[in-house]
């Protein structure tokens, strides 16, 4: 099964992109609202505990409908993902509890993270690098500079 290329994105895939953006943005908003009202370590622990509920229900539902795919690499990279997101949430709790504004910190962190993930895709996964990619990196860097300079 091939992965869709950007030019092959369907309406349902587009809706998933929009839903993911909205959920991510709301998560940052909720984290900012919690910051300064709870210790960063405890906030991160509660975040981590709460994140277990949706995938637990989803996994139970999926398992009832089909066998689950499990590989050693899949488990390893899932653990790495969880550790990375846990560390990310902790860093956000700490930054926001230090008074960093949501409208300032989130764009800088997200644009930098996007650029870093894209670089990993190009360098490690050998994904194609095009002039369009270069322009995207330059725009992201410009965006970070503009936001950081205010």
Phi, psi and omega per residue, in radians:
X1 nan 2.087 -3.112
X2 -1.484 2.637 3.107
X3 -1.446 2.499 -3.137
X4 -1.189 2.437 3.019
X5 -1.417 2.773 -3.128
X6 -0.903 -0.591 -3.135
X7 -1.299 -0.201 -3.118
X8 -1.858 0.277 -3.118
X9 -1.178 2.218 -3.116
X10 -1.537 3.012 3.093
X11 -1.082 -0.751 -3.137
X12 -1.144 -0.643 3.076
X13 -1.160 -0.703 3.101
X14 -1.059 -0.723 3.104
X15 -1.123 -0.639 3.073
X16 -1.145 -0.698 3.065
X17 -1.035 -0.815 -3.118
X18 -1.115 -0.760 3.112
X19 -1.077 -0.758 3.134
X20 -1.095 -0.724 3.112
X21 -1.094 -0.770 -3.124
X22 -1.126 -0.771 3.141
X23 -1.128 -0.755 3.120
X24 -1.094 -0.792 3.112
X25 -1.087 -0.728 3.116
X26 -1.171 -0.647 3.103
X27 -1.064 -0.751 3.087
X28 -1.091 -0.737 3.119
X29 -1.069 -0.824 -3.126
X30 -1.108 -0.694 3.129
X31 -1.123 -0.708 3.101
X32 -1.106 -0.711 3.136
X33 -1.127 -0.607 3.136
X34 -1.340 -0.561 -3.065
X35 -1.087 2.423 -3.087
X36 1.459 -0.174 3.112
X37 -1.929 -0.052 -3.131
X38 -2.721 2.600 3.081
X39 -1.035 2.398 3.135
X40 -0.929 -0.691 -3.134
X41 -1.155 -0.754 3.138
X42 -1.220 -0.684 3.086
X43 -1.059 -0.721 3.116
X44 -1.157 -0.687 3.102
X45 -1.109 -0.797 3.122
X46 -1.113 -0.716 3.056
X47 -0.975 -0.859 -3.091
X48 -1.101 -0.726 3.128
X49 -1.137 -0.716 -3.128
X50 -1.182 -0.500 -3.119
X51 -1.243 -0.214 -3.135
X52 -1.282 -0.550 -2.983
X53 -1.118 -0.974 -3.121
X54 -1.023 -0.807 -3.132
X55 -1.217 -0.479 3.076
X56 -1.113 -0.812 3.106
X57 -1.132 -0.738 -3.134
X58 -1.119 -0.753 3.134
X59 -1.123 -0.732 3.107
X60 -1.079 -0.754 3.124
X61 -1.132 -0.807 -3.121
X62 -1.102 -0.730 -3.125
X63 -1.117 -0.567 3.119
X64 -1.219 -0.354 -3.074
X65 -1.850 -0.361 -3.132
X66 -2.902 2.784 3.079
X67 -1.149 2.582 3.119
X68 -1.543 2.416 3.062
X69 -1.439 2.216 3.115
X70 -2.374 2.139 3.022
X71 -2.250 2.782 3.120
X72 -1.054 -0.806 3.120
X73 -1.104 -0.669 3.119
X74 -1.087 -0.744 3.114
X75 -1.154 -0.798 -3.138
X76 -1.029 -0.875 -3.105
X77 -1.208 -0.488 3.047
X78 -1.178 -0.692 3.080
X79 -1.118 -0.798 3.115
X80 -1.037 -0.725 3.108
X81 -1.052 -0.815 3.132
X82 -1.078 -0.750 3.105
X83 -1.097 -0.734 3.138
X84 -1.124 -0.803 3.138
X85 -1.173 -0.616 3.075
X86 -1.107 -0.780 3.098
X87 -1.127 -0.707 3.109
X88 -1.045 -0.816 3.130
X89 -1.079 -0.725 3.111
X90 -1.082 -0.735 3.102
X91 -1.113 -0.714 3.110
X92 -1.128 -0.765 3.093
X93 -0.986 -0.809 -3.120
X94 -1.116 -0.852 -3.134
X95 -1.041 -0.859 -3.090
X96 -1.191 -0.560 3.100
X97 -1.257 -0.307 3.060
X98 -1.472 0.013 3.077
X99 1.730 0.094 3.105
X100 -1.138 2.277 -3.135
X101 -1.255 2.496 3.095
X102 -1.033 -0.768 -3.088
X103 -1.227 -0.224 3.101
X104 -1.767 -0.921 -3.043
X105 -1.200 -0.780 -3.066
X106 -1.069 -0.866 3.132
X107 -1.056 -0.708 -3.133
X108 -1.119 -0.839 -3.125
X109 -1.115 -0.790 -3.095
X110 -1.170 -0.790 -3.137
X111 -1.118 -0.733 3.091
X112 -1.124 -0.711 3.107
X113 -1.145 -0.690 3.100
X114 -1.087 -0.805 -3.141
X115 -1.101 -0.723 3.136
X116 -1.143 -0.769 3.114
X117 -1.093 -0.724 3.117
X118 -1.114 -0.716 3.089
X119 -1.076 -0.736 3.083
X120 -1.071 -0.705 3.097
X121 -1.063 -0.731 -3.107
X122 -1.288 -0.806 -3.046
X123 -1.388 -0.867 -3.035
X124 -1.468 -0.815 -3.075
X125 -1.556 -0.057 3.116
X126 1.041 0.624 3.066
X127 -1.270 2.715 -3.063
X128 -1.122 2.470 3.053
X129 -1.989 2.161 -3.074
X130 -2.194 3.031 3.044
X131 -1.049 -0.643 3.102
X132 -1.062 -0.700 3.082
X133 -1.084 -0.793 3.133
X134 -1.044 -0.779 3.112
X135 -1.070 -0.714 3.100
X136 -1.065 -0.774 3.087
X137 -1.060 -0.776 -3.137
X138 -1.118 -0.708 3.090
X139 -1.136 -0.728 3.106
X140 -1.079 -0.790 3.127
X141 -1.082 -0.727 3.097
X142 -1.107 -0.741 3.109
X143 -1.062 -0.772 3.101
X144 -1.069 -0.775 -3.130
X145 -1.102 -0.739 -3.136
X146 -1.126 -0.801 -3.128
X147 -1.148 -0.747 -3.100
X148 -1.201 -0.410 -3.083
X149 -1.484 -0.044 -3.078
X150 -1.325 nan nan
